[in-house]
Amino acid sequence: MDEKIDFLFFNNTKRKGIAMTEIPYGDYQLEVAIEGAELLEWDVSNTGAERSGSDIIKDAIEHPVGTKRLNEIIAARDDDSKIVIVVDDHTRDTPTVEMLDALVREIGDCDNRITILVACGTHSPPSAEELNRILGKYARQFEVVVHDCDAPDLVYVGTTARGTPVWLNRTYVDADIRILTGDITLHYYAGFGGGRKSILPGISSRETIKQNHALLIDERASAANITDNPVHQDMTDAAAFAPPDFIINTIADASGAIVSAYAGDLNAVFEKGTGIAKELLIHETDLFDAIVVSAGGFPKDRNLYQATKAIQNCYNAVKPGGCLILVAECREGIGDAFFEEWMNSYESYEATEEAIRAHFVLGGHKAFYMRKVMRYLRLSIVSELDPDLLRNWGIHAYTSLEAALESELNGNFKIGIVRNGLDTLLVPDKLFKKEQ
């Protein structure tokens, strides 16, 4: 598998003078023309994705890093060994079926020994329809267990160096062979998703997740940083208490096409995968007067709780006092009761920060990040959300992109467009060179 991928920007940096741009919104593409706007994404025509995603995944599984092949690992165990495969839940856009296809071929005739465990973290469980979307035929072929972070039979496996008690799903802990699947994407305080994140928060207890996420107030807990990130380090410690035998993680480009995949040892896979993801997802930019950013369409914009990650990834490229317009359908509403409650209760960044330090609550951290951004720039949201609710929070609310653009972009602005904000990290030129 190629270790180096050649990526190109439009016109070496960005493409200007776009006549018409399609912006993802739920299941649709909103067409908009913003003269002189700059499209901030990679040209995906030269990302080495001439192979199909299925072939890339198959090749990764057949050539693992840091472990033997999965079929060899299984052959060395008892014939009745229980196998668990952990998969992402309905809030992710992961190529789970393709990974299961390749894993099942590699494992062989073991259907009665395989359990699929859906890693929900603290999310609500997926519906039957959503399980079918995630798993395809495997929703009927194998036993499926949906993780419950409040289940009474979670298993204590140890306490991390930062004092996080780690309680994990019993199905995972009791399995003889543990397999993780997932994709390596940007994460605004864990650095990157994928790897160890399938365990914490994926299959951990609510208390474990809460204590780990409380570390996010550290300035080093930021997107694409895993060098000294306390959230990432705590997750890694937790995963070491009950490590998987084998993992498969994919990396996708801005269009969602699988560009690369690695399989094998958890830490080796994560290291290689994040190296590719940094090249692919981090973009050096100028500063803009305004940025229009889509969360990337459904399921990434299913609710505001998920879609706000796009704000975190892009706001640093907006000039102080400038404007960021989030385009996110949010068909499921806000997505978290504590997020909504904290936005109603704390009207400033300072008040939210004080509340976070005094009593960390999952969901409240989203309000902390939103208020942090709002003290720096003007935030607008195009969505199906109640406009009055957003306006009460101090957010400019719109039900159409045209109305938002007409109202917010009046003047000679330098404007940027991001079509997949959950997978695009904008880093201003000076900061980029400092980090390099």
N, C-alpha and C positions, 0 to 999 in steps of 0.2 A: 504493500500500500504506500502511495506517495506521502512523504513526510511534509513536503512543501507544496503549497497551493498558490498559484499566481492570480492575484486579484487586481482588478482595474477599476478606477473611478472614471465616470464620464468626464471627458476632456481633461483627464489627469487629476482633476479635483472634483468638479461638480458639473452638472448639466444646467445650462441657463436657457431662459426664454421658452419654457414649456408651453405648448399650445393647449394641451388637454391632459390632465392627470387623473387617473382612477384612484380613489381613496377608499380602502376597505371600511365597511360599516355593516356590522352584523353579517348577514348572508349576501350583501349587495356590494357593488362598487359605485361610489358617488363620483360622477365626472365633474371636474372643475377646471377652469382656466384661470391661472394667476400669472399675468405677464411678468416676466423677469424673475419669477420664483426659482429657487434652486432645489433640485431633487436630491435629497441627502441619503443616498444608498449606493451600494456597490453595483457595478455592471455585472450581473450574474451570468453573462454569456460565456465567460472564460474562467469559471470556478472549478473546472475539472469534473463537472457533473454529467459527462457524456455517458457514464454508466448509470443504470437504474439504481434507485434507492435499495431495492431488494438485493441486487448484486453486491452493492457496497456492504450491506449488512451481512450477507452470506460470507463474503470474503473476510470480514472482521472476525466472525465467529470461527472460521476455519484457520485463522492465523492470530490467535490470542497473544496478548503481551502479559508476561509475568506469571502465567499459569499454563498447565497442560490444556489440551483441547477438552471441551466439556464432555464429549463422549468418553474420553479416557477417565475423567474424574468420576463419572457415573459408573463406568465398568469396574472401577476399583472399590466400589461400595457394595453393600449387600443388595440382593435382588429385590428386596422389599423396602429399600430406602425411600423415604418420603421426600418429594421434590416440591419446593415452593418457588413460584415465579412472581416477583413483585412488579406491578405495572402502575403507570401514572393514572390519575383519576380523570374525570370528565372536564376538569378546568384546564387541562393541557392539550396541546395539539401535537402529540407524540405519535410517531409511526408504530404504534404498538402491535397492530396485526402483522405488519411486515417482520417485526422482530420475533413475534411468536411463531410465524411461519418458519423462519430460519432455525429457531431454537428447537422446535418440535422435530424438524428433520435431523438435527444434530443429536437430539436425545434418543430418538428411536421409539420403539414400541413400549411406552411407559404411561399410557393415558390414565390408567387407574391409580397411578402414584403421584400425579401432578395436581397441585392446587394453585390457582391463580389468586394472588392477594392484591387487592386494589388499594393503593397507598393514598388515602384521603387526607392525612394530617388532621386538621380541625375542620375541614370542609364538610358540608352536608353530603350524605351518601348519594351516589348516582342513581337515577331512576333505571327501570328495566330497559327503557329505550336508549338511555345514555350508555348503559353497559353493552348493549348490542353495537352501538357506534364505536365504543372503545375496543371491544374484543372480537367483533364479528362472529364467526362460527364457533370460536373458542368459548363464548359465553354459554354455549350448550354442550360443548365437548368435555369441558373440565369442571371440577368443583370450583366455584368462585366464592371467595370470602372478601367482604368489604370491611376495611379497617375501621374500628370505632375507637377514637382516642379516649373515650370514657368507659370502655369495657371493664368489667370487674376482674377479668382473668389476665390482664397484662402482666408481663414478667419483668421483674427488676434484674438488670444485668450489671449495674455498676454506677459509679458517680464520676463525672469528668473532673479534670484538674480545676475547672472553674466552678465546681460545686453543683453541676446539673445532674440530678438523679435521673437515670435512664431506665424507663419502662417501655418495653416493646411488645408488639403483637405476638401472642402465644403461637399462632400458626407458623410464623416465621422462626421464632426461637426454637420450636420443637422439631422443625424440619431437619432432615439429614443432609440435604443438598439445597443451598440457598442461592437463588439467581435474582439479580436486579436488572431491570430494564429502565430506560429513560433517555432524555435528550439533554445535552449541555447547552444551556441558554444563559443569558444575562440574568442576574438576580440583584436587586438594588441594595441589599445589605448582607447577603451571604456570598457575594461576589459572582458566583455562577450557580445555576441549578445543575442537576445531574449528580452522578456519583453517590456520595454519602448522604445527599439530601433525600434519597429514596427511603432511608432509614430514619433520619431526623431532618424534617418533621414527618415524613411520609407514613411511618408505621409506629410512631411514638405516642406516648400519653399526652394529654393536654398539659399537665404540669411540666413534663419534660420540654415540650415545645415552648411553653410560656417562659420558662427560665432561660432557655437558649435564646429566644427572640428578644428578651430583655437586654441582651448585650448589644442591640442595634444602635443604642444611643452613642456608642463609641464612634468617633469620626472615621476610624479605619474600617468600619463596617460599611462598605460601599461597593457599588457595581464594579465588576471585573477585578477587584482586589482580593487576592487570597494569600498574599505574602504574610501579612500580620493582622489578618481579619479575625477578631475574636469569635464571631458567629461561626465562620467557617472552621476554625480550629476546634471549637466546641463540638460541632457536628462530626468532625473527623474522629475526635476522641470517642464520641458515642458509638459510631459505627464500628470502632475497633473492639468493642465489647462483644459483638455478635457479627463478625464479618461475613460477607457473602463468599461463596466458593467461586462465583463467576458473575461478571456483569457485562452488559452490552449497552453502550451509549452512542447516540447519533448526534451529528452536528448539521444543521440546515442553514441554507443561505436566506437572503431577504425574501425570496419568492416561496420559501418553504420546502425547496428541493433538498434532499439529503446530499451533502457534499462529502462527508466523511463519517466514519464510524470506527470505534475501537471496542475490543472485547478482551476479557481476561480478568486480571487483578484490579481491584477497585481503585487503589491509589495510582497505579500505572496508567490505567485508562483515563482517569480524571486529569492527570497531568498532561497527557498527550492531547486529550480532547479540548482542554481549556487553552492550550497553546494555539490550536487551530481557531477556536472561537474568538480569541483575542484579535487575530488577524482579520477575521471575517466580520465581527460585530462592532468593533470600536472604530469610530470615525473622527479624524481630526477635522475641525471646522473653524470658520470665522465665527464671530458673534453676530446674531441677527436681532433685528427689531421685533420680529414676530416669527414664530414657528407654528405650523399646522401639523399636528401629529395624530395619526390613527393608531389605536391599540393593535390593529391588525385584523379586525373583523372577528366573527364568532369562531371558536369559543373564547378568544382572548378578550373580547369586550362584552362578555355575557353579563357582567355587573361592574359597578364602579370600583369595588374592592380589588378586582383583578386588573382593571384597565388603568388604574393610577400608576402602575409600574412604568407605563409609557411616559408619564409626566416626569418621573424620577430620572429616567434615562436621558431626557432631552433638555431639561430646563436650564442646565449649566451653559448652554449655547445661546441663551436669550440675554440680551443686554439688560442690566438692572432697570426696572421700570417698564420693560417691554411686555410683550403679550405672547402667551402660549394658548393655542386653541386645541383642546383634546377632542377628537372625533371618536365616539364610542357609543354604540347603541344602548347597552345596559338594559337588555330586555328583562333581566331578572332583578332590576332595581339596584339598590346600594350594595347588597350582598353580604352585609354583616351588621348586626344590631349594635354592637359596641362602637364600630366605626361611625355609624350614624349618630349614636348618643353623644359621643365625644365631640363630633363636629357641632352638634347643637349646644353642648355645654361649655366648650372652651373656644373662645372667639379669637384668640391670639396664639402665636407660636410659643410665647413665653409661658402662658398658662398651660398649654398642652405639654410642653417639656417638663414643667413642674409636676404635672399629674403623672407623666410617664415615670419620672424618677421616684415619685412617692408610692405609686401602686401600678405597676405594669399590668396592662390588660390586653390580651390578644384582640386585635381589631382597633384598639385605641392607638396603636402604632401607626395605622394608616392616617389617622387625623394628625398625628405628630408630623408626618412627612408632608401632608397637604398644607398645613399651616406654615411649615418651614418654607415651602415654595411660594406661598401667597404673600409672604412678607418681602419677597424679592421681585415678584412680577405680577402682572394682571392675568388671572386665569379665567379662561372661558371653556365651556363644555357644550358640545353638540351631542344630544342624546335623546332618549325617550323618557328620561327622568323628569320628575315634577320640577318645572322651572322655579316655582316659588321656594321650594326647599333649597335648591342651589343658591338662589339669590339671597336667602336668609343666611347662608354661610359666607356670603361675600363673593360668590362666583357668578360670572356673567353666563347666563343660561340661554341656549338656543335649541330649537327643534329642527332647524335646517342649517346646512353648511353655508348656503347662499346668504342667509340672514347674518350669520356670524361674520363672514368675510366682509360683507357690506358695512357692518357696524364697526368691526375691529380693525380693518386694514385700510382705513382712509388716510392717505398721505403717501409720501415717498419712502416706503419702508423697504428694508432689506429683509426678504421673506424666505424661509426655508420650509420644505415639505418633507415629512417622514411618514412613509406608508406602513411601516411595521415597527412601531415604537417599543414593543416589548423585546425586540431583538435588534435594536439599534442604540448604541451608546454614543452620544455626541460629546466630544471632549474638545473644548476650545484650544486653539493653536498653542498658546503659551503653556497651558496646563499639560497638554499632550507632550510637548518637548521636555517638560520637567519630569513627567512620569517615565519617558523613554530613557 
